[in-house]
Amino acid sequence: MVSKRIGHKPKIAAALALVQLLAIQQFCYGQDSTSTLGLNLYSSAFFDNKEFTGDIKKGYTLPGFFIQPVINFSTDNYSVEAGFHLLYMAGTDSLEHLVPVLTLARKLSKSSTILVGTLDARNGHFLPEPLFKSERVFTSQPETGVQLKHKTNNTFSDLWINWEQFIKTGSPFQEQFTVGFTFQYLESNSKTPVFFTKTMALATHQGGQIDSTNLPVTTIVNIGETAGILIPLKPGNANLSIEVSGFLSADKSPNPHLKYDQGYAFYPRIQMEWPFTRFSFGYWHARSFINPRGEELFGSLSTVNPTLDSKVRKLVTCSLEYSKTLQQGFTFGVGVNGYYDTRQGLLDYSYTFRMIFDGELVRFRRTGASR
């Protein structure tokens, strides 16, 4: 059982974190005009079911929940938060994850912030499903590394490195990490339609020099570009967007060894969005495309059997999502996704129920003159 392995360490770590944060508050009070100390909770209960029967991927179900309480101390210029992340999947006799979280964030300017430690990946770094499958938001957390975020009125960027597997001398496995970059631009004017673009890059690496494996070093790079228009529709308080995305994949390993060393994909989509509902329809055409962190249905490599790899992938995709904030911090969501393989004449689909609480439980604020 997990409790036997872990003992009282999480309780001790939480107590030490609280003492340290209180000490930081006393030291820093007066250095900034405003400081706050509080308890935040980020949590989600989910039921994610995949009905996949094709050659690329078979279906499975993810029923569970995670909780991530943190003690947060923040000033006008920086913040520190510490706590733990717990992930439980229904029907198991142990926890999937129980790990500490610690984020130190510093404002570099009014629009830029650097984070070290636990990263902010609540929105999947705003990457599309072919590059970052949605289930990773609740099964592959917390992400840990370094992150630089920048936001203005019409731009947003996210640059990060997520270190997924640390190794020691003689470890029987390779180190793993992911480096990513997202940049979004949305034209800000009173005219319609509104033009938008998105630039994406993702590199995954498996290797290391001190592990005991004889596995080859593997580095896969994905890049993508999206361009589209957003058309507000009145009456109805709805938006129509039309976009076209292009993607490339490449095996940049020192000695490329995968079945497909280069690939590409083309993905036009239309989307209708209302205050709580979103519907999208698209056509995915890919050739020799590899996407290590994306939804495998979009890729050419089979997770079932290598003999079932499909060099060309043609999918008609559609999705319907409903999400509503019931109270401050509490959100309910449900979604259905369909993937029709035009070559096999096969329909795969998935559906997800999810509730999220992301907000403050307790907050104390102090305001005073700087010393």
C-alpha positions, 0 to 999 in steps of 0.5 A, spaced: 500 500 500 502 507 498 501 509 505 506 504 508 511 506 503 510 514 504 509 514 511 508 521 514 513 524 509 507 528 506 505 531 512 512 533 515 513 536 508 507 540 508 508 542 515 515 545 513 513 548 507 508 552 511 513 554 516 518 556 511 512 560 507 510 564 514 518 566 515 518 568 508 512 573 509 515 576 515 522 577 511 518 580 505 513 584 508 515 591 507 519 590 501 512 590 497 506 594 498 501 588 498 502 581 500 498 575 501 498 568 504 493 563 502 490 556 501 489 554 494 486 548 491 486 545 484 482 539 483 478 534 478 474 528 478 473 525 471 471 519 467 474 519 460 472 513 456 475 511 449 471 507 444 477 505 440 477 499 436 482 500 430 489 498 428 492 504 431 489 504 438 485 500 442 480 503 447 480 504 455 477 508 461 480 513 465 476 514 472 479 517 477 480 524 481 486 528 483 487 534 488 493 539 488 492 543 495 498 549 495 499 554 500 501 560 496 505 566 498 505 572 493 507 579 493 506 584 487 513 581 484 513 574 485 510 568 489 511 562 492 507 556 493 508 549 496 503 543 497 502 536 493 499 532 488 495 526 488 492 522 483 487 516 484 484 511 479 478 508 481 479 500 482 486 500 484 489 499 491 494 504 491 495 511 488 498 513 481 502 519 484 503 522 490 508 527 489 510 534 492 509 541 488 513 547 489 512 553 484 517 559 485 514 565 480 517 572 478 514 577 474 520 580 469 515 585 467 507 587 466 506 582 461 512 576 462 513 571 468 518 566 469 516 559 473 521 554 476 519 548 479 511 545 478 509 548 471 502 551 469 499 546 464 492 547 466 490 548 459 495 543 456 499 549 453 494 551 448 496 545 444 492 542 439 490 534 440 494 532 435 500 534 439 498 534 446 492 529 447 487 532 452 487 526 457 495 529 459 492 534 463 489 530 468 493 524 468 500 526 466 501 532 472 504 535 475 509 538 470 516 540 473 521 544 470 522 551 467 516 556 464 516 563 461 509 566 460 508 572 456 501 575 455 499 582 452 492 584 449 493 580 443 498 575 444 500 570 448 506 565 448 508 559 453 515 557 453 517 551 457 521 544 459 518 539 462 523 534 465 519 527 465 524 522 468 530 523 472 536 518 472 542 516 476 548 513 475 546 506 473 538 507 472 535 501 468 531 507 464 532 513 460 531 520 462 525 523 458 523 531 457 519 535 453 521 542 450 515 546 448 513 553 445 506 556 443 505 563 440 498 565 439 496 572 436 489 575 435 488 581 431 485 586 436 480 591 432 473 593 432 472 590 425 470 583 423 472 578 421 478 577 426 485 574 424 489 569 428 495 565 428 498 560 432 505 557 432 507 551 435 513 547 437 514 540 441 521 536 442 521 530 446 527 526 448 529 520 451 536 518 452 542 520 457 549 518 458 549 515 465 543 510 465 545 502 464 540 501 458 543 500 451 537 503 448 538 508 442 537 516 443 531 518 441 529 525 439 522 527 435 520 534 433 513 536 432 512 543 429 505 546 427 502 553 424 495 555 424 492 561 421 484 562 421 479 568 421 474 569 427 467 571 425 462 574 431 455 572 429 449 576 432 444 575 434 446 569 438 452 571 442 456 566 438 463 565 434 464 562 428 472 560 426 475 557 420 482 555 421 487 551 417 493 548 420 499 544 418 504 540 421 511 537 420 514 531 424 522 529 424 526 524 427 532 528 430 536 523 433 543 522 433 542 516 429 535 516 426 532 509 427 524 510 427 520 507 421 518 514 419 524 519 419 519 525 416 512 526 416 507 532 415 499 533 416 494 538 414 488 539 418 482 544 416 477 545 421 471 549 422 468 551 429 462 554 432 462 557 439 457 559 444 457 562 451 458 554 454 458 550 448 463 549 442 462 544 436 468 543 431 468 539 425 475 537 421 479 533 416 485 530 418 490 528 412 497 525 415 503 522 412 508 518 416 507 523 422 509 521 429 506 525 435 509 522 441 505 527 446 499 527 442 493 523 441 495 517 437 489 516 432 492 522 429 499 518 428 502 513 423 505 509 429 500 503 432 500 502 439 497 495 438 502 492 433 508 495 429 505 491 423 499 495 423 503 502 422 499 506 417 503 511 413 497 515 411 492 517 416 485 520 413 480 522 419 474 526 419 473 529 426 468 532 430 467 534 437 462 537 442 463 540 448 459 543 454 463 547 460 460 552 465 462 555 471 457 554 476 460 558 482 467 561 482 472 556 481 467 550 480 466 548 473 462 542 470 464 539 463 462 534 458 465 532 451 464 527 446 469 526 440 468 522 434 474 520 429 472 517 422 477 513 419 475 514 411 480 508 409 478 503 414 470 505 414 471 505 422 468 510 427 472 511 434 469 515 439 470 518 446 466 521 451 468 525 458 465 527 464 469 532 468 468 537 474 474 542 476 475 546 482 480 551 481 480 557 486 482 560 493 480 556 500 483 561 504 486 568 503 489 573 508 492 580 505 496 585 508 498 592 505 503 597 508 508 602 506 515 599 503 520 600 508 
